[in-house]
Structures are given as structure tokens and as C-alpha cells.
Amino acid sequence: MLKAGVIGTGSMGRNHARVLAEMGSLRCIADMDKKALAEVTARFSVQGFSDYKELLKSDIDAVVIATPTKTHHDIVMDALAAGKHVLVEKPIAPSLREGHEMVKAAERTGLVFAVGMIERHNPVVTFAKEALADKRFGEMVSMSARRVSSLPGRIKDVGVVLDLGIHDIDVMRYLASSRVRSVYSLSGMKSGAAFEDHANILIEFENGTSGISQTNWLTPMKVRRLSLTCMKNFVELDYMTQMVTISSSQFVSLDYGDLFHAPLEFDIRSISLRKQEPLRNELEDFLGAAQKGRGPLVPGKEGLESMRVALAAIRSSELKKKISMDDFGG
């Protein structure tokens, strides 16, 4: 097992540290907040650094970066220069220019550079991806996502599109297996936040599939669901329960003169997948890629493209018009 360090002791950083410790890979942690650093290092009995550059000098193979987005570029570039494989939390960078620089630096070094798009590692997404590839649902026509919850106190540097909506953008891109052609979005600020707190995003893919994402920080409950309309089935994925519901129907003895009482035969199957922690799947994929010299499930380029679509959605809302991805540079 490769040796890893974590930079950042916020909510995600602490969870990365917990899972890496469970895997036997955690060796050190870095954070400028000395009190938080002392708490986390004591919990996991590992070395702590108040300067991440000192952590990069230690005997580790890989590093997870879970710091505010505005700091990603410099830390990633330093980590790659130090010869460390890197997993950076989403969004990959505060700008496309910085993201491109990070991706190119990783390509030059030959090191693994992964982005923390955690939902690709959810068992329901893996199930759907395999079923679509095997054509078990028939051709996919459209996708509809709902990712809503209350306003999180931990998010201060991005809006709901780059915090929540980007997950659905990434999963839709992954399942559609197609480039995004255009994006149209409506968003706004209702809570007094510095960024948008609700958005509805419509995505058109080059292969004809479409997707719509409803996301907000205004709902007093947490919902994480994705529905797929396919030629054979209607498929519902619940990210939190890790359940899949597959539905189909057909009319029986249809009387066009009495459609109100038209009999329908339904076939509804609920599949409860083996529970897995997506974060552990993500870290196992990252360290496995580093150890075996293969690409991760979400390489830097993929994380960057999902961010580009998310930024296009934000721009669409600002300009109140559809954005062509061929013309969008950030």
C-alpha cells in the first residue's frame, strides 16, 4: 500500500484522513490551523505539518488536497514538482487557465493526477454505466437530477453550481459518453449568499441525449437522485440509499374511447446494491492507479471538462442565453 498525506483538515480533509487511516496508508497531515491540525493528528497518530511544503518533503508517495479552491493550483503544482501523485478535491481550480496548467504539469511528470468527483465512485453510477454499456435499459433519451439541501456553513468560495451541480454535470457526462454541445441555466440568490444558491441547468449532448439538473441550498432536506429515461426502462438512482429502481409498463387491451380507465401492466424492480463508501472507492482507485501506473477513473482532464461545463452554466445564467461549448473558453 502506498503512503499518503492529506493537506487540509476541513470536513472533506478529515474524511479523507479517516479513510486513508482505515486503509493503512495515512502517514501525515498538513494545515495552517494548528489547533485543528493537533486534533486530527492526535486522532490518527500521524505526523502533522503547519506548512504543506514540509509535508511534501516527507516520505510519502501520494497526497490528497482538500483545501479551499483558490489554493489548489499552487499546492498541486508544488506536489507534482515534489514527485507526488495527486488527488485534488473538486472543483479542480478557480479558473480554467490554472486547471490547464495543472493537467499539463501532471502530463509532463507522468504522475497520477485525479479529481475528487466522488459520485462517479458511487455503486449506483457504476451499475448504471455497466447497464447502459450492455444496452439493458435500451438507448438513453434523457437524464434528470435533483441535488438539494440546506445552506452549508463550510462553503465560502464557490456557489451551488460548482459545489453541488458539478457532481450531476460530471455523472451525466460519464453516463452519456458524449461531449456537451450546449448549456442553458437559470440561477439566483435567495439566501443572501455571495454566490448563486439555486440553479436549474439544461445540458444538450452531441449524441442527442439531454440532461437537466436541479440544485439548491434552499431545501430543508437532503436529496441526491438521478433519473434516466431510456427506450426500455425508466431508471431511478438514489445516491444516498444506493438503491436502483427499474420500471417498465405496457397497455393491456387499450380502449381509445376510455383512456381514463386504460389498464396498464407495470413491472417495477428495486435493486439494493451492496453498500460501499464512495470516498473509499475513490481513494482505492487513486492509490491503485498510482501503484499500477494506470489512469484514475476521473483524471485531471475529466475534472477540468466538468468544471468547464459548470462555468458555462454560470455564464449562461449571467447572460440569460444558451452557451455553445464550442465557443466557451472560461
Secondary structure, DSSP 8 states (H G I E B T S, - for coil): ---EEEE--SHHHHHHHHHHHHHT-EEEEE-S-HHHHHHHHHHHT-EEESSHHHHHTSS-SEEEE-S-GGGHHHHHHHHHHTT-EEEEESS--SSHHHHHHHHHHHHHHT--EEEE-GGGGSHHHHHHHHHHHTTSS-SEEEEEEEEEEE--TT--SS-HIIIIIHHHHHHHHHHHTS-EEEEEEEEE-SS--SS--EEEEEEEETTS-EEEEEEESEEEEEEEEEEEEESS-EEEEETTTTEEEEEEEEESS--TT-GGG--EEEEEEEEE-----HHHHHHHHHHHHHHHT---SSBHHHHHHHHHHHHHHHHHHHHTS-EEGGG---
